């Protein structure tokens, strides 16, 4: 009669390796990157529209979206009070910057900074901390 030589040590090591791999790939064990946060916010910034670009400053989330009509619009959201937002439908893109025109107020954003003009006066300037 042939004796079964099972290597229980090897089986135990393989089982623990499999369990470790399971926990490594479980979503709860994966930490989201900061860029994931801004992308997730696009659902708020571009409702029923296609996100084109998104930006984050110390105080604002800014989204450039493409509406169903194919036109761009600007959505600016206050980080501390998300219900405080502005939506501007007149947006131009030139030399790497988006400019949203709302009367005599211009919201200009690129990967470096958000600048808000009222007439010819700069009323706000904030560096962009994340963009995509």
PyMOL commands that set and color helices and strands:
alter all, ss='L'
color gray80, all
select helices_A, chain A and resi 8-25+27-29+34-45
alter helices_A, ss='H'
color red, helices_A
select strands_A, chain A and resi 50-56+60-66+72-78+85-88+91-94+97-102+105-109+113-118+121-127+130-131
alter strands_A, ss='S'
color yellow, strands_A
deselect
rebuild
show_as cartoon
